[in-house]
Amino acid sequence: MTSVAMRLPSGRGKRRNPFLIDLATAIADGFIMAARYQHLSRMSDAELAGLGLNREDLPRVAIFGKR
């Protein structure tokens, strides 16, 4: 089998689209926050209290982390 390699015009194909990079980063961050929330929501109230948290803190902690 033979393959043909074609070069793109100068510079084309080398630039990365900042919008797509930002979008992919935002999606990845969303998955991380969702996983953090799910992990915390599975904990008992006693376990959360041991971390200094209550159920009302979970959305804030999932997004911003514990402060």
C-alpha positions as CSV (number, residue, x, y, z in Angstrom):
1,M,0.0,0.0,0.0
2,T,1.3,3.5,-0.9
3,S,0.6,6.7,1.0
4,V,1.0,10.2,-0.1
5,A,2.0,13.0,2.2
6,M,0.8,16.4,1.3
7,R,2.1,19.6,2.9
8,L,-0.3,22.3,3.8
9,P,0.4,25.9,2.8
10,S,2.9,27.6,5.1
11,G,1.8,27.7,8.7
12,R,-1.6,26.2,8.1
13,G,-2.3,23.2,10.3
14,K,0.3,24.2,12.8
15,R,-1.8,26.8,14.7
16,R,-4.0,25.6,17.5
17,N,-7.4,27.0,17.8
18,P,-7.5,28.8,21.2
19,F,-11.3,28.5,21.3
20,L,-11.2,24.7,21.0
21,I,-8.4,24.4,23.6
22,D,-10.5,26.6,26.0
23,L,-13.6,24.5,25.3
24,A,-11.8,21.2,25.9
25,T,-10.3,22.6,29.1
26,A,-13.7,23.8,30.4
27,I,-15.2,20.4,29.6
28,A,-12.4,18.6,31.5
29,D,-12.8,20.9,34.4
30,G,-16.5,20.2,34.5
31,F,-15.9,16.5,34.6
32,I,-13.5,17.0,37.5
33,M,-15.9,19.1,39.4
34,A,-18.7,16.6,38.9
35,A,-16.5,13.7,40.1
36,R,-15.5,15.7,43.2
37,Y,-19.2,16.5,43.9
38,Q,-20.2,12.8,43.5
39,H,-17.4,11.6,45.7
40,L,-18.3,14.1,48.5
41,S,-22.1,13.4,48.1
42,R,-21.5,9.7,48.8
43,M,-19.9,10.4,52.1
44,S,-21.9,10.2,55.3
45,D,-22.7,13.3,57.3
46,A,-20.2,12.1,60.0
47,E,-17.4,11.8,57.4
48,L,-18.2,15.3,56.0
49,A,-18.2,16.7,59.5
50,G,-14.8,15.1,60.0
51,L,-13.6,17.2,57.0
52,G,-15.3,20.3,58.5
53,L,-18.1,20.2,55.9
54,N,-21.8,19.9,55.8
55,R,-24.1,19.0,52.9
56,E,-24.8,22.6,52.0
57,D,-21.1,23.2,51.4
58,L,-20.8,20.5,48.7
59,P,-21.5,22.6,45.6
60,R,-19.1,25.3,46.7
61,V,-16.4,22.8,47.6
62,A,-16.9,20.9,44.4
63,I,-16.3,24.1,42.3
64,F,-13.8,26.0,44.4
65,G,-12.2,23.5,46.7
66,K,-12.1,23.7,50.4
67,R,-11.1,27.1,51.7
